[in-house]
Amino acid sequence: MRYPAAMASESRADIVDGEVRGILLAVELLGADEAALQALDEQRCESCARAWRTLRALDEPARARTIAAWRAEAASALPAGLSRLHPSWIEEALAGERTEVVAAIRPAPPADRAIAEETSRELARLAFGRLAPLCESPAGPLAQGLCDLEFEDLLSEVTRVGARVVGRSLAGAAPSLRARAMASVGEPWAQEIAAASLATVSPTERAAAAVHARAAAASERRPARERMLAIGLNSLKAELTAEGSGSPFRVAGRLPAPLGRSLIGW
């Protein structure tokens, strides 16, 4: 069956990949032309230029339908919960982007807001799409409880978890050994170590705690808070993974990016 040329062109415009659609939509909404694509790297420039020419070859109704479909896709494609991520993930996602792109994503003056909001939404979708697992993965009870904390409170809680792990690893150990561990970290984590070391733990629990505590052995020169934080992350990684594959991703998104990556291996 033969299709009219315009219909065939419209079909080809619809199948370009998401990144190309996003770039073309941004150019269209900004009222720019093909010359704007020269700012892209060579490979992207070529693919976008081909798609742009296909788009412009459509008759007006077909082009309007295509742009409307892309705008609808952009409106619904931002990861839900993006605003809950630690700001460092956003900063990393924008690192290396052109100044114009970063500026377009930020709030625009009221007079330009209608076009700017559509453009910034699509540019944000391109920049932040990779972060969707950090925003949208299902979270179990442990992960949700951690995610509900403010950023600084979350770091403090993870650090306390690390101190408790050290304490459990010392359950039943000589008082002098416990005292030395407490003195090496200072307050308030010394009291967390003391309380956990006096709790009743099974040999299996103590062995597991010792494994996590040893994970920070190579970081003895770091400040005590950083050591306890590293131990806490190592312990929580195991618990979150056991809870569900989405839990580590959700907690990682609430942590500063360098720490969050240690939970998910990015």
C-alpha positions as CSV (number, residue, x, y, z in Angstrom):
1,M,0.0,0.0,0.0
2,R,1.3,3.4,-0.9
3,Y,1.0,6.4,1.5
4,P,0.9,10.0,0.6
5,A,4.3,11.7,0.8
6,A,3.2,13.9,3.7
7,M,1.9,10.9,5.7
8,A,5.1,9.0,5.2
9,S,7.1,12.0,6.3
10,E,5.0,12.4,9.4
11,S,5.6,8.7,10.2
12,R,9.3,9.2,9.9
13,A,9.2,12.3,12.2
14,D,7.3,10.3,14.8
15,I,9.9,7.5,15.0
16,V,13.0,9.7,15.8
17,D,14.4,8.8,19.2
18,G,13.5,10.7,22.4
19,E,16.6,12.8,22.5
20,V,16.2,14.0,19.0
21,R,12.6,14.8,19.6
22,G,13.5,16.8,22.7
23,I,16.1,18.8,20.9
24,L,13.9,19.6,17.9
25,L,11.0,20.6,20.2
26,A,13.3,22.9,22.1
27,V,14.5,24.5,18.9
28,E,10.9,24.8,17.6
29,L,9.6,26.4,20.8
30,L,12.5,28.9,20.9
31,G,11.6,30.0,17.4
32,A,15.1,29.1,16.2
33,D,16.0,27.4,12.9
34,E,18.4,24.6,11.8
35,A,21.4,26.8,12.4
36,A,20.9,26.4,16.1
37,L,21.8,22.7,15.8
38,Q,25.4,23.6,15.0
39,A,25.9,23.9,18.7
40,L,25.6,20.1,19.0
41,D,28.4,17.6,18.6
42,E,28.9,16.3,15.1
43,Q,26.9,13.1,15.4
44,R,23.9,14.7,17.2
45,C,24.0,17.6,14.7
46,E,23.7,15.3,11.7
47,S,20.9,13.2,13.1
48,C,19.0,16.2,14.4
49,A,19.5,18.1,11.1
50,R,18.0,15.1,9.1
51,A,15.0,14.9,11.5
52,W,14.6,18.7,11.4
53,R,14.4,18.7,7.6
54,T,11.8,15.9,7.7
55,L,9.8,17.8,10.3
56,R,9.9,21.0,8.2
57,A,8.8,19.1,5.1
58,L,5.5,18.2,6.7
59,D,2.5,20.2,5.8
60,E,1.3,22.6,8.5
61,P,-1.4,20.4,10.0
62,A,0.9,17.4,10.1
63,R,3.7,19.4,11.7
64,A,1.3,20.9,14.2
65,R,0.1,17.4,15.2
66,T,3.7,16.1,15.5
67,I,4.7,19.1,17.7
68,A,1.6,18.7,19.9
69,A,2.4,15.0,20.4
70,W,6.0,15.8,21.4
71,R,4.8,18.5,23.8
72,A,2.4,16.1,25.4
73,E,5.2,13.6,25.8
74,A,7.5,16.2,27.3
75,A,4.8,17.3,29.8
76,S,4.5,13.8,31.2
77,A,8.1,12.6,30.9
78,L,9.9,14.4,33.8
79,P,10.7,11.9,36.6
80,A,8.2,12.2,39.4
81,G,9.8,13.4,42.6
82,L,12.7,15.1,40.9
83,S,12.5,17.9,43.3
84,R,13.2,15.5,46.2
85,L,16.6,14.5,44.9
86,H,19.7,15.9,46.6
87,P,20.7,19.0,44.6
88,S,24.1,17.4,43.8
89,W,22.4,15.0,41.4
90,I,20.9,17.9,39.5
91,E,24.3,19.7,39.4
92,E,26.0,16.6,38.1
93,A,23.4,16.2,35.4
94,L,23.9,19.7,34.2
95,A,27.7,19.7,34.5
96,G,29.3,20.3,31.1
97,E,26.1,21.6,29.5
98,R,26.1,24.8,27.5
99,T,25.3,27.9,29.5
100,E,22.2,28.5,27.3
101,V,20.9,25.0,28.2
102,V,21.3,25.6,31.9
103,A,19.8,29.0,31.6
104,A,16.8,27.6,29.8
105,I,16.1,25.1,32.5
106,R,16.0,27.8,35.2
107,P,12.9,30.0,35.8
108,A,12.3,32.6,33.1
109,P,11.0,36.2,33.4
110,P,7.1,36.4,33.5
111,A,6.9,37.8,30.0
112,D,8.7,34.7,28.5
113,R,7.3,32.1,30.9
114,A,4.8,30.4,28.6
115,I,7.4,29.4,26.0
116,A,10.2,29.0,28.5
117,E,8.3,26.6,30.7
118,E,7.7,24.2,27.7
119,T,11.3,24.5,26.6
120,S,12.7,24.1,30.0
121,R,10.5,21.1,30.7
122,E,11.8,19.3,27.6
123,L,15.4,20.2,28.2
124,A,15.0,19.0,31.8
125,R,13.6,15.7,30.6
126,L,16.7,15.2,28.5
127,A,19.1,16.3,31.2
128,F,17.4,14.4,34.1
129,G,15.8,11.4,32.4
130,R,18.7,9.2,33.6
131,L,17.8,10.1,37.2
132,A,14.3,8.5,37.0
133,P,15.3,5.4,39.0
134,L,16.4,7.6,41.9
135,C,12.9,9.3,41.9
136,E,10.5,6.6,40.9
137,S,11.8,3.2,42.0
138,P,9.5,1.5,44.5
139,A,10.7,1.9,48.1
140,G,10.3,-0.5,51.0
141,P,9.5,0.7,54.6
142,L,13.2,1.1,55.5
143,A,14.0,3.1,52.4
144,Q,10.8,5.2,52.7
145,G,11.6,6.1,56.3
146,L,15.1,7.2,55.3
147,C,13.8,9.2,52.3
148,D,11.4,11.1,54.5
149,L,14.3,12.6,56.5
150,E,15.8,15.9,55.5
151,F,19.2,15.7,53.9
152,E,21.3,16.5,57.0
153,D,19.1,14.3,59.2
154,L,19.6,11.5,56.7
155,L,23.4,11.8,56.9
156,S,23.3,11.8,60.7
157,E,21.1,8.7,60.7
158,V,23.4,6.8,58.3
159,T,26.4,7.9,60.5
160,R,24.5,6.6,63.6
161,V,23.9,3.3,61.8
162,G,27.6,3.0,61.2
163,A,28.4,3.6,64.9
164,R,25.9,1.0,65.9
165,V,27.4,-1.5,63.4
166,V,30.9,-0.9,65.0
167,G,29.3,-1.5,68.5
168,R,27.6,-4.7,67.4
169,S,30.9,-5.9,66.0
170,L,32.5,-5.4,69.5
171,A,29.7,-7.2,71.4
172,G,31.4,-9.5,73.9
173,A,34.8,-7.9,73.3
174,A,37.1,-6.9,76.1
175,P,36.2,-3.5,77.7
176,S,39.6,-2.1,76.7
177,L,38.9,-2.8,73.0
178,R,35.5,-1.2,73.2
179,A,36.9,1.8,75.0
180,R,39.6,2.3,72.4
181,A,37.0,2.2,69.6
182,M,34.9,4.8,71.4
183,A,37.8,7.1,72.0
184,S,38.8,6.9,68.3
185,V,35.4,8.4,67.2
186,G,34.4,10.7,70.0
187,E,30.9,11.9,70.8
188,P,28.1,11.5,69.9
189,W,29.0,8.3,68.2
190,A,31.0,6.9,71.1
191,Q,27.7,6.5,73.0
192,E,26.1,4.7,70.1
193,I,29.0,2.3,70.0
194,A,28.7,1.7,73.7
195,A,25.0,1.0,73.6
196,A,25.3,-1.4,70.7
197,S,28.2,-3.2,72.1
198,L,26.2,-4.0,75.3
199,A,23.2,-5.2,73.4
200,T,22.5,-8.9,73.0
201,V,23.4,-10.0,69.4
202,S,23.8,-13.4,67.9
203,P,27.1,-14.7,66.6
204,T,25.8,-14.3,63.1
205,E,24.8,-10.7,63.7
206,R,28.2,-9.9,65.2
207,A,30.0,-11.5,62.3
208,A,28.0,-9.5,59.8
209,A,28.6,-6.3,61.7
210,A,32.4,-7.1,61.7
211,V,32.3,-7.5,57.9
212,H,30.7,-4.1,57.5
213,A,33.0,-2.5,60.1
214,R,36.1,-3.8,58.3
215,A,34.9,-2.2,55.1
216,A,36.1,1.1,56.4
217,A,39.5,-0.2,57.6
218,A,41.2,1.4,54.6
219,S,39.9,4.8,55.6
220,E,41.3,5.1,59.1
221,R,42.9,8.4,58.2
222,R,39.6,10.0,57.5
223,P,37.6,11.9,60.2
224,A,35.6,9.7,62.5
225,R,32.3,11.0,61.1
226,E,33.3,10.0,57.6
227,R,34.4,6.5,58.7
228,M,31.1,5.9,60.5
229,L,29.2,7.2,57.5
230,A,31.0,4.8,55.2
231,I,30.3,1.9,57.5
232,G,26.7,2.9,57.8
233,L,26.3,3.1,54.0
234,N,27.9,-0.4,53.6
235,S,25.5,-1.9,56.1
236,L,22.4,-0.1,54.7
237,K,23.3,-1.2,51.2
238,A,22.8,-4.8,52.2
239,E,19.6,-4.1,54.1
240,L,18.1,-2.0,51.4
241,T,19.0,-4.5,48.7
242,A,17.3,-7.3,50.7
243,E,14.2,-5.1,51.0
244,G,13.8,-4.6,47.3
245,S,15.8,-3.7,44.2
246,G,14.3,-0.2,44.1
247,S,15.1,0.8,47.7
248,P,18.8,1.5,47.3
249,F,18.0,3.8,44.3
250,R,15.5,5.8,46.3
251,V,17.8,6.4,49.2
252,A,20.8,7.1,46.9
253,G,18.8,9.9,45.4
254,R,18.4,11.6,48.8
255,L,22.1,11.4,49.5
256,P,24.9,13.6,48.0
257,A,25.7,12.0,44.6
258,P,29.2,10.7,45.5
259,L,27.6,8.8,48.5
260,G,24.6,7.7,46.6
261,R,26.6,6.2,43.9
262,S,28.2,3.9,46.4
263,L,24.8,2.4,47.1
264,I,23.9,1.7,43.5
265,G,27.2,1.3,41.7
266,W,26.9,4.2,39.3
